[in-house]
Amino acid sequence: MEDFFRWGEPMYHYDAKIALEELQEDALLPHPVKLRDMILRTKLGPQDAQLLNHEFQDYLTRFGELQRVGRGILEKIAAGQPKTAS
């Protein structure tokens, strides 16, 4: 945790390497805004930038779809009764 608070270093959501580590460890996907910021902070050639933009648009669409699905699941769970210990 102390890595996140070092002076002069970028915050975790601006560091693609840390975001990738989180994805591998916790299966967390970075929020699209944070991913966009990481892309904007990376020097890319025109073709790479165009390809990443296309992939980002796909990511953004799928992220939104999964948020809706996840919200629906969570709403159903929240409305249900918890199991009692047997």
Backbone as CSV, one residue per row, in Angstrom:
resi,resn,N_x,N_y,N_z,CA_x,CA_y,CA_z,C_x,C_y,C_z
1,MET,0.816,-1.186,0.000,0.000,0.000,0.000,0.864,1.255,0.000
2,GLU,2.028,1.177,0.623,2.861,2.355,0.701,3.340,2.812,-0.673
3,ASP,3.360,1.904,-1.677,3.754,2.284,-3.029,2.837,3.351,-3.610
4,PHE,1.586,3.370,-3.168,0.629,4.312,-3.712,0.854,5.731,-3.203
5,PHE,1.615,5.903,-2.133,1.715,7.198,-1.485,3.102,7.818,-1.569
6,ARG,3.964,7.310,-2.406,5.295,7.888,-2.548,5.182,9.228,-3.264
7,TRP,5.912,10.205,-2.750,5.909,11.538,-3.359,6.595,11.493,-4.709
8,GLY,6.057,12.218,-5.654,6.663,12.327,-6.964,6.331,11.203,-7.916
9,GLU,5.617,10.188,-7.450,5.242,9.084,-8.322,3.770,9.209,-8.687
10,PRO,3.403,8.725,-9.874,1.995,8.822,-10.267,1.106,7.980,-9.365
11,MET,-0.145,8.406,-9.249,-1.107,7.620,-8.490,-1.352,6.315,-9.236
12,TYR,-1.813,5.298,-8.543,-1.953,3.963,-9.128,-2.807,3.947,-10.387
13,HIS,-3.842,4.766,-10.450,-4.721,4.676,-11.610,-4.131,5.344,-12.848
14,TYR,-2.958,5.917,-12.714,-2.268,6.456,-13.879,-1.097,5.580,-14.293
15,ASP,-0.905,4.477,-13.607,0.212,3.592,-13.877,-0.320,2.295,-14.481
16,ALA,-0.085,2.112,-15.755,-0.604,0.936,-16.457,-0.010,-0.355,-15.907
17,LYS,1.245,-0.318,-15.456,1.868,-1.533,-14.923,1.165,-1.987,-13.648
18,ILE,0.837,-1.046,-12.773,0.135,-1.403,-11.540,-1.282,-1.868,-11.862
19,ALA,-1.949,-1.206,-12.798,-3.296,-1.632,-13.195,-3.264,-3.049,-13.754
20,LEU,-2.216,-3.364,-14.523,-2.084,-4.720,-15.071,-1.847,-5.731,-13.956
21,GLU,-1.025,-5.367,-12.965,-0.804,-6.252,-11.822,-2.115,-6.502,-11.077
22,GLU,-2.910,-5.437,-10.881,-4.196,-5.593,-10.204,-5.105,-6.517,-10.992
23,LEU,-5.094,-6.381,-12.304,-5.930,-7.235,-13.145,-5.518,-8.691,-12.988
24,GLN,-4.233,-8.959,-12.939,-3.753,-10.328,-12.809,-4.014,-10.876,-11.411
25,GLU,-3.906,-10.032,-10.392,-4.062,-10.489,-9.014,-5.522,-10.569,-8.586
26,ASP,-6.295,-9.539,-8.884,-7.645,-9.420,-8.341,-8.743,-9.459,-9.401
27,ALA,-8.378,-9.618,-10.655,-9.343,-9.593,-11.750,-10.156,-8.302,-11.740
28,LEU,-9.481,-7.174,-11.474,-10.137,-5.873,-11.505,-9.874,-5.208,-12.842
29,LEU,-10.904,-4.670,-13.437,-10.728,-3.910,-14.665,-10.679,-2.428,-14.317
30,PRO,-9.739,-1.696,-14.894,-9.695,-0.274,-14.597,-10.920,0.438,-15.164
31,HIS,-11.390,1.442,-14.439,-12.506,2.253,-14.905,-12.101,2.891,-16.240
32,PRO,-13.037,3.027,-17.177,-12.700,3.598,-18.484,-12.024,4.967,-18.412
33,VAL,-12.404,5.806,-17.468,-11.780,7.126,-17.359,-10.298,6.980,-17.014
34,LYS,-9.987,6.058,-16.114,-8.593,5.838,-15.737,-7.812,5.224,-16.899
35,LEU,-8.435,4.301,-17.611,-7.787,3.691,-18.761,-7.522,4.741,-19.838
36,ARG,-8.492,5.597,-20.082,-8.314,6.678,-21.062,-7.156,7.578,-20.661
37,ASP,-7.064,7.913,-19.363,-5.972,8.758,-18.891,-4.619,8.087,-19.098
38,MET,-4.567,6.766,-18.875,-3.313,6.040,-19.106,-2.930,6.098,-20.585
39,ILE,-3.921,5.944,-21.456,-3.662,6.011,-22.898,-3.157,7.399,-23.268
40,LEU,-3.803,8.440,-22.761,-3.421,9.808,-23.096,-2.031,10.174,-22.586
41,ARG,-1.555,9.479,-21.579,-0.233,9.761,-21.009,0.871,8.910,-21.648
42,THR,0.532,8.189,-22.709,1.489,7.327,-23.391,1.750,7.860,-24.784
43,LYS,3.031,7.985,-25.121,3.403,8.452,-26.450,3.209,7.314,-27.439
44,LEU,2.356,7.550,-28.419,2.021,6.523,-29.409,2.165,7.080,-30.814
45,GLY,2.479,6.209,-31.735,2.472,6.589,-33.136,1.036,6.659,-33.637
46,PRO,0.826,7.266,-34.801,-0.547,7.430,-35.314,-1.316,6.127,-35.464
47,GLN,-0.673,5.079,-35.977,-1.371,3.803,-36.163,-1.700,3.157,-34.825
48,ASP,-0.750,3.185,-33.900,-0.999,2.612,-32.577,-2.096,3.381,-31.853
49,ALA,-2.079,4.702,-31.982,-3.106,5.523,-31.329,-4.486,5.208,-31.899
50,GLN,-4.564,5.045,-33.201,-5.844,4.725,-33.835,-6.342,3.349,-33.405
51,LEU,-5.442,2.368,-33.352,-5.813,1.022,-32.920,-6.267,1.024,-31.462
52,LEU,-5.515,1.709,-30.600,-5.896,1.773,-29.193,-7.223,2.490,-29.008
53,ASN,-7.461,3.522,-29.789,-8.737,4.226,-29.694,-9.890,3.299,-30.052
54,HIS,-9.715,2.503,-31.090,-10.752,1.548,-31.495,-10.982,0.509,-30.391
55,GLU,-9.886,-0.016,-29.840,-10.003,-1.000,-28.764,-10.628,-0.379,-27.517
56,PHE,-10.278,0.877,-27.235,-10.849,1.558,-26.079,-12.353,1.745,-26.240
57,GLN,-12.809,2.080,-27.433,-14.247,2.245,-27.670,-14.980,0.926,-27.417
58,ASP,-14.382,-0.171,-27.837,-14.960,-1.495,-27.580,-14.975,-1.777,-26.081
59,TYR,-13.877,-1.460,-25.394,-13.780,-1.637,-23.940,-14.862,-0.828,-23.236
60,LEU,-15.024,0.408,-23.653,-16.004,1.302,-23.045,-17.420,0.740,-23.191
61,THR,-17.747,0.242,-24.358,-19.065,-0.348,-24.596,-19.287,-1.573,-23.716
62,ARG,-18.328,-2.462,-23.709,-18.464,-3.697,-22.928,-18.465,-3.418,-21.427
63,PHE,-17.672,-2.452,-20.995,-17.629,-2.088,-19.583,-19.008,-1.615,-19.127
64,GLY,-19.634,-0.769,-19.934,-20.976,-0.284,-19.614,-21.987,-1.414,-19.573
65,GLU,-21.893,-2.328,-20.531,-22.818,-3.476,-20.548,-22.648,-4.326,-19.298
66,LEU,-21.403,-4.588,-18.926,-21.145,-5.415,-17.741,-21.571,-4.709,-16.461
67,GLN,-21.453,-3.388,-16.422,-21.939,-2.652,-15.253,-23.445,-2.835,-15.105
68,ARG,-24.173,-2.765,-16.215,-25.629,-2.954,-16.165,-25.982,-4.358,-15.699
69,VAL,-25.284,-5.370,-16.235,-25.534,-6.750,-15.827,-25.204,-6.921,-14.348
70,GLY,-24.040,-6.429,-13.940,-23.631,-6.532,-12.541,-24.592,-5.828,-11.606
71,ARG,-25.073,-4.656,-11.997,-26.045,-3.911,-11.182,-27.319,-4.727,-11.004
72,GLY,-27.788,-5.343,-12.094,-28.994,-6.167,-12.014,-28.822,-7.344,-11.061
73,ILE,-27.670,-7.986,-11.130,-27.391,-9.105,-10.224,-27.361,-8.621,-8.784
74,LEU,-26.651,-7.517,-8.543,-26.548,-6.991,-7.184,-27.899,-6.550,-6.629
75,GLU,-28.744,-5.962,-7.474,-30.086,-5.556,-7.024,-30.901,-6.764,-6.588
76,LYS,-30.805,-7.859,-7.343,-31.537,-9.075,-6.977,-31.001,-9.677,-5.684
77,ILE,-29.694,-9.669,-5.536,-29.088,-10.194,-4.302,-29.491,-9.327,-3.129
78,ALA,-29.439,-8.009,-3.298,-29.768,-7.084,-2.208,-31.224,-7.210,-1.791
79,ALA,-32.111,-7.548,-2.721,-33.528,-7.670,-2.418,-33.859,-9.008,-1.758
80,GLY,-32.956,-9.973,-1.864,-33.207,-11.300,-1.294,-32.922,-11.363,0.192
81,GLN,-33.326,-12.460,0.763,-33.096,-12.701,2.181,-31.787,-13.476,2.344
82,PRO,-30.966,-13.096,3.314,-29.733,-13.857,3.542,-30.033,-15.241,4.096
83,LYS,-29.174,-16.184,3.777,-29.316,-17.538,4.317,-28.994,-17.521,5.800
84,THR,-29.650,-18.403,6.522,-29.330,-18.547,7.943,-28.373,-19.698,8.110
85,ALA,-27.534,-19.606,9.108,-26.579,-20.683,9.385,-27.332,-21.902,9.893
86,SER,-26.989,-23.050,9.372,-27.673,-24.272,9.775,-26.871,-25.059,10.777
